[in-house]
Amino acid sequence: MTVGTLAPVTLEEAQGAVGEEIGVSSWRTVSQAMIDQFADATDDHQFIHVDPVRAAETPFGGTIAHGFLSLSLLSTLAYETIPPIAGTDIGVNYGFDRVRFAAPVRSGARVRGRFRLAEMTVRPSGWIHFNYDATIEIEGSVKPALTARWLTLARLPADEAADEKDEAS
């Protein structure tokens, strides 16, 4: 599995990082163009996202990103932050146990991701289950945009999964 430009870590190194912060991404600007494209992709054109004049009259003082846009940024923020496990060939989203939208992301704001590996389980099937405590921070804000328990999976090919099982015996 190729993730960003980070060097892969061993399974043992990843297991040793459980409970620790894995990293913090660089800042990324959430532009109005990005918000508009997300509105088009999801057909969610609520005025607080796409109409700067009307949105300026709300308590937000301008347009804000969709909560799901902020959530979807986890993938790209993780891409540059979380190193892949050596030998894995695929990684997929598995879901979320908990998502909370704590503060709006205003158009033009900069956000970054912070990731802590909360749990990791190597399944006999060769799939590795990761639970990350993920936070998207807003530059200059005390409150984060969101917090989430993000579940992902990565797969060790069959021959490597068998090797891991043999070593555990």
C-alpha positions as CSV (number, residue, x, y, z in Angstrom):
1,M,0.0,0.0,0.0
2,T,1.4,3.4,-0.9
3,V,0.4,6.2,1.3
4,G,1.9,9.7,0.6
5,T,5.6,9.8,0.5
6,L,6.1,8.4,4.0
7,A,8.4,5.5,4.5
8,P,6.6,2.3,5.5
9,V,6.8,1.1,9.0
10,T,6.9,-2.5,10.2
11,L,3.9,-4.2,11.8
12,E,5.8,-4.3,15.1
13,E,6.5,-0.5,14.9
14,A,2.9,0.2,14.3
15,Q,1.8,-2.0,17.2
16,G,4.3,-0.1,19.4
17,A,2.6,3.2,18.4
18,V,-0.8,2.2,19.8
19,G,-2.0,4.9,22.2
20,E,0.4,7.5,20.6
21,E,-0.1,10.4,18.3
22,I,1.0,9.3,14.9
23,G,1.3,12.8,13.4
24,V,-0.1,16.1,12.4
25,S,-0.7,17.1,8.8
26,S,0.2,20.4,7.1
27,W,-2.3,23.1,6.9
28,R,-4.8,23.1,4.1
29,T,-7.0,26.0,3.0
30,V,-10.8,25.3,2.6
31,S,-11.6,27.6,-0.3
32,Q,-15.0,28.7,-1.5
33,A,-14.3,26.9,-4.8
34,M,-13.8,23.7,-2.8
35,I,-17.0,24.2,-0.9
36,D,-18.9,24.9,-4.2
37,Q,-17.5,21.8,-5.8
38,F,-18.5,19.7,-2.8
39,A,-22.0,21.3,-3.0
40,D,-22.2,20.3,-6.7
41,A,-20.9,16.7,-6.0
42,T,-23.5,16.2,-3.2
43,D,-26.3,18.3,-4.5
44,D,-26.3,20.2,-1.2
45,H,-26.6,23.9,-2.1
46,Q,-27.8,25.2,1.2
47,F,-27.2,29.0,1.2
48,I,-24.9,28.9,4.2
49,H,-22.4,27.0,2.0
50,V,-22.8,28.7,-1.4
51,D,-24.3,32.2,-1.0
52,P,-21.8,34.6,0.6
53,V,-24.3,37.5,0.7
54,R,-27.0,35.6,2.6
55,A,-24.5,33.6,4.7
56,A,-23.0,36.9,5.8
57,E,-26.3,37.7,7.6
58,T,-26.1,34.5,9.7
59,P,-24.3,33.9,13.0
60,F,-21.5,32.4,10.9
61,G,-20.7,35.7,9.2
62,G,-20.1,34.1,5.9
63,T,-20.1,30.8,4.1
64,I,-19.0,27.6,5.9
65,A,-17.9,24.2,4.6
66,H,-20.3,21.3,4.8
67,G,-19.5,19.1,7.8
68,F,-19.2,16.2,5.5
69,L,-16.6,18.1,3.4
70,S,-14.5,18.6,6.5
71,L,-14.9,14.9,7.4
72,S,-13.9,13.9,3.9
73,L,-10.6,15.8,4.2
74,L,-9.5,13.2,6.7
75,S,-8.4,11.0,3.8
76,T,-6.0,13.6,2.2
77,L,-4.8,14.8,5.6
78,A,-4.0,11.2,6.7
79,Y,-2.3,10.5,3.3
80,E,0.5,12.8,4.2
81,T,0.6,11.9,7.9
82,I,0.1,8.2,8.6
83,P,2.8,5.9,7.3
84,P,1.8,2.7,5.6
85,I,2.5,-0.7,7.0
86,A,5.2,-2.5,5.1
87,G,3.9,-5.4,3.0
88,T,0.3,-4.2,2.9
89,D,-1.3,-4.0,-0.5
90,I,-4.6,-2.2,0.0
91,G,-6.2,0.2,2.5
92,V,-9.9,1.0,2.9
93,N,-12.2,3.1,5.1
94,Y,-14.2,0.9,7.4
95,G,-16.3,3.6,9.0
96,F,-16.7,5.7,12.1
97,D,-17.7,4.9,15.6
98,R,-18.2,8.5,16.5
99,V,-18.1,11.9,14.7
100,R,-18.7,15.2,16.3
101,F,-18.8,18.5,14.4
102,A,-17.6,21.0,17.1
103,A,-17.0,24.2,15.1
104,P,-17.8,25.5,11.6
105,V,-15.0,25.8,9.0
106,R,-15.4,29.2,7.4
107,S,-14.5,29.7,3.7
108,G,-10.8,30.6,3.5
109,A,-10.0,28.9,6.8
110,R,-7.0,26.6,7.1
111,V,-7.4,23.2,8.7
112,R,-5.1,20.3,9.6
113,G,-5.5,16.7,10.8
114,R,-4.1,15.3,14.0
115,F,-4.1,11.5,14.3
116,R,-3.7,9.1,17.3
117,L,-3.6,5.4,16.8
118,A,-6.1,4.3,19.5
119,E,-6.3,0.5,18.6
120,M,-4.9,-1.9,16.2
121,T,-5.8,-5.6,15.6
122,V,-4.3,-8.0,13.1
123,R,-7.0,-10.4,12.1
124,P,-6.3,-14.0,11.1
125,S,-7.6,-13.2,7.6
126,G,-4.7,-10.9,7.1
127,W,-6.7,-7.7,7.5
128,I,-5.3,-5.2,9.9
129,H,-8.0,-3.1,11.7
130,F,-7.0,0.4,12.9
131,N,-8.9,2.8,15.1
132,Y,-7.7,6.4,14.9
133,D,-8.8,9.2,17.1
134,A,-8.8,11.9,14.4
135,T,-9.2,15.7,14.9
136,I,-9.5,18.4,12.3
137,E,-8.2,21.6,13.8
138,I,-9.0,25.1,12.5
139,E,-6.1,27.5,12.5
140,G,-6.6,30.2,15.2
141,S,-9.6,28.4,16.8
142,V,-9.7,26.8,20.2
143,K,-12.4,24.4,19.1
144,P,-11.7,21.8,16.4
145,A,-13.9,21.5,13.4
146,L,-14.5,17.9,14.2
147,T,-13.4,14.9,16.2
148,A,-13.9,11.3,15.1
149,R,-13.0,7.7,15.9
150,W,-12.0,6.6,12.3
151,L,-11.9,2.9,11.5
152,T,-9.7,1.7,8.6
153,L,-8.4,-1.6,7.3
154,A,-5.2,-2.6,5.5
155,R,-4.5,-6.0,4.0
156,L,-1.4,-8.2,4.2
157,P,-1.3,-10.4,1.1
158,A,-2.2,-14.1,1.9
159,D,1.4,-15.2,2.1
160,E,2.4,-12.5,4.5
161,A,-0.7,-13.0,6.7
162,A,0.3,-16.7,7.0
163,D,3.8,-15.6,8.0
164,E,2.4,-13.3,10.7
165,K,0.1,-16.1,12.0
166,D,3.1,-18.6,12.1
167,E,5.2,-16.0,14.1
168,A,2.4,-15.5,16.6
169,S,2.2,-19.3,17.2
